[in-house]
Every structure is written in C-alpha cells, then in structure tokens.
C-alpha cells in the first residue's frame, strides 16, 4: 500500500448545502472505527518520542501502519486518517482546516460532535468533523493557548485571549461549563480592513462613508454600538484608519484585535491572571493610566463597566476624537447602558448630571446590525442634540429602513439621509475638515 506524503494528504472538500457542511463523499463510513483508530494513534504518539533518524511523516506513517494492521482500509481512508493525525501533531486537531479557511468568521465547539461555523453571517453545523471526547477538546484548547503563556484547568477554567494570528479565543470548561468544554473563536477577517470593503458589501452609502471619515478627522467622540457579532470591532478598526499618522494613538482592549497601520500606536491589553482575578489589570485601570501617556486619541475596544465614567471623563477633558464600542440594540439603548455603567462606578452623581456629562462628551452614536440575511449594515448615525424633558435627545443623520425580505431571503430596504445640517458639522468644519461641504452647505 502506497503511503501518502504530508503534502499530498487528503483534505476534505467542504461545501454548503441546506445550511449544513457536507463532504463530497463518505470517506470513512464507520465513524466508531475512525474514532477508535484515531484515539489509539494519538495516545501512542503522545507517549512516544520521535526517533532522531526518522522524518515526521515517516514516523506518523509507521504509527498508523502499526495501529491499522489487520484492518482492511482503502487508500482514501488511510489518507484521511493520516491527515487527521497530521493535524493533531502540526495543527490544532479537527479545527485546523476551519482556522485556515478565510471564508469562516467564527468557530464554535459546543461538544465533541457539535461544531458550528459562521460563513457570510450564517450559522452552519459542520458535520464533517468531530472531536473524540471532552479530553480531546481540552487538549486542543491547551495547544491553542500554550504559545500565549496561558493555561486552562479546574482552577483556571476560563480563558479569553488573542491568538498569534489575531483571532479571538474564548474557552470555558467545567466546573463553569456544565455541558463540557466549549470553544468560541472569532477570526479576524482580513478582507474587511477599509471603508471600501464596507461599501462593496453594501453596509453603508458613499455619503455615510464620507461623513464618518470627516467625523473621525474632525475629532468627534464616537461610540459604535450593536449586538453580538454585528461587526462593531471591524467598524471601529476601519474608523481608526482615518486618524492622522501624526497623532499618538493609545488602544485599550481585553484582547488586542485592532489593526492600526499608523506609526505612533501604543496597544494596551488587560490582564486576568486567574479565576479569582488576583493581580487583575482591567480596562478601567488602563484607561486611567492612558491619560498619563500623553495621548492624542484613546480607542477603547469595548466599554462594559465602570470604565465608562473614566472614558467619558477623558472625552470631557480635552481628549477629543476618542472612539469606543458598546454592546447595545440601538443608539437610545446605548446611552441608557452608558448611564447604567457610570452608576456602577460607585460615584454618587445625580442621573441628570450623568446625562449632561454624556451629552458633553459624546458627539455621535453609530449603530451597526447583522440583518436577517447575515449581512451587516450601519442602520443609524445619530448625534446627541441636547435634552428633551431631561431625556437625552438623539437626532438621526443617516439611517436604514427595512421594508421586508426578498424571495431569496435577502433584506429589502433603503438608506435614508436627513439633509438638515447637524450640530456637529460646525465642529468638523472648525477643525479644518472640508471634504463634506457638499453634503451640508453652511447657511450664511
């Protein structure tokens, strides 16, 4: 029987059909046998050291030969088995190909035989791959986080970190997860790196893109809000690209996902050393410290707690042009959540004073949504216009109105534009940004 070479090892061809991932043909009909053989080989390889006089692929082949002796396997089955073992040694087990596939934006491992992926905003169950058991999942987690100097076990049962390729990994195991070990990997989508990419996929209009660019260049303080997986970080990264290369930018994140190309960028990352949070360094700690670092711009990956007050304080004390994201279902909800976060800071401040603080600090709220068809759209760009009976008043400048769904299940709608000159426009013009004078001609 001819032995496959590593470079020629069989790779599963995946395709989407009826919201499921299927293989072109059944490679290994007896799944129980496949798992049994895979387990035996992996356990043997873990316990053995590779002889110095052997190449890696030769070593793998010999172990496979010894394990499958007596089993009648086809060349295709053997090649598939070889590929699985190669992924265990040189990759990240069953999810190796998923991590390499640029079309996949999210990987979710809920159980050994329950793996979901996100492609073009759609969740699909991948039935072509599986883990052997819970221990196999934990071993893969360890392989992923080991280069980061992190570990996961019963005393440290949760990890949230950035992989070396820029992807974000969250892993949680018992006793925190009652179902078993769970992995969630959000991949950094390199194809969405500039405003032209958002225009290409219909996330906004040219006028909206020009306005957002002018708003960043004009040093408006901006909050990007949206739900889980709506594209907040991607949009924040794109907005950050409009900042001048002459400015000193400090980014603050739980796991560094932003990819700024400017020369003068300082990236700060939180530290959670263990489950009990001993020696923890939070977003709030880093925001406070950044104020002593002479920043021109402060970009916080996401505010979700006490750091909201410190972020607003920075915006109110001369650090114009700050950017952040916030998990919310719309602009009004974002401001309500911001109020709640400030209250959590422990300061005894009247709610009216908090709202005044927010109005003085924030210029724009940009809402982005993942629509029913999986596509992302900026559904609102609103400015804070003051108060209406003690409530913060929002004025929408740009929006998106959904009319329904097409026969193909795609969202049918149109972008809207209020041509009334927004209050923030004068601030943009006063800072020497005149690229959008045709959108809002100043009244004489």
VENHU-V53387 format. One record per backbone hydrogen bond with DSSP energy under -1.0 kcal/mol. NH is the residue of the N-H (numbers start at 0). CO is the residue of the C=O. If there is no record, write none. Layout:
BEGIN
NH:CO, NH:CO
END
This chain:
BEGIN
16:19, 19:16, 20:124, 21:14, 30:28, 33:29, 34:30, 35:31, 36:32, 37:33, 38:34, 39:35, 40:36, 41:37, 42:38, 43:39, 44:40, 45:41, 46:42, 53:50, 58:54, 59:55, 60:56, 61:57, 62:58, 63:59, 64:60, 65:61, 66:62, 67:63, 70:67, 72:70, 77:73, 78:74, 79:75, 80:76, 81:77, 82:78, 83:79, 84:80, 85:81, 86:82, 87:83, 88:84, 89:85, 90:86, 92:86, 94:91, 95:92, 98:94, 99:95, 100:96, 103:100, 104:117, 106:184, 107:115, 108:182, 109:113, 110:113, 113:110, 115:107, 116:123, 117:105, 118:121, 121:118, 123:116, 125:114, 130:111, 136:132, 137:133, 138:134, 139:135, 140:136, 141:137, 142:138, 143:139, 144:140, 145:141, 147:144, 148:145, 149:144, 152:155, 158:170, 160:168, 162:166, 165:162, 167:185, 168:160, 169:183, 170:158, 171:181, 172:156, 175:172, 181:171, 182:108, 183:169, 184:106, 185:167, 186:104, 189:187, 191:188, 197:193, 198:194, 199:195, 200:196, 201:198, 202:197, 208:204, 209:205, 210:206, 211:207, 212:208, 213:209, 214:210, 215:211, 216:212, 217:213, 218:215, 219:214, 221:321, 222:363, 223:323, 224:365, 225:325, 229:226, 234:230, 235:231, 236:232, 237:233, 238:234, 239:235, 241:238, 242:239, 246:243, 248:263, 249:296, 250:265, 251:298, 252:267, 264:262, 265:248, 267:250, 269:252, 270:280, 276:273, 279:276, 280:270, 285:281, 286:282, 287:283, 288:284, 289:285, 290:286, 291:288, 292:289, 295:247, 296:247, 298:249, 299:322, 300:251, 302:324, 307:304, 308:305, 310:306, 311:307, 312:308, 313:309, 314:310, 315:311, 318:313, 319:317, 322:297, 323:221, 325:223, 327:225, 333:329, 334:330, 335:331, 336:332, 337:333, 338:334, 339:335, 340:336, 341:337, 342:338, 343:339, 344:341, 345:342, 348:346, 353:349, 354:350, 355:351, 356:352, 357:353, 358:354, 359:355, 360:356, 361:357, 362:220, 363:220, 364:381, 365:222, 366:379, 367:224, 368:376, 370:374, 373:370, 376:368, 377:202, 378:366, 379:366, 380:397, 381:364, 382:394, 383:362, 384:392, 387:390, 390:387, 392:385, 394:382, 396:380, 397:380, 398:415, 399:378, 400:413, 402:411, 403:411, 405:409, 408:405, 411:403, 413:400, 415:398, 417:396, 424:421, 427:423, 428:424, 429:425, 431:428, 432:427, 436:433, 438:435, 439:435
END
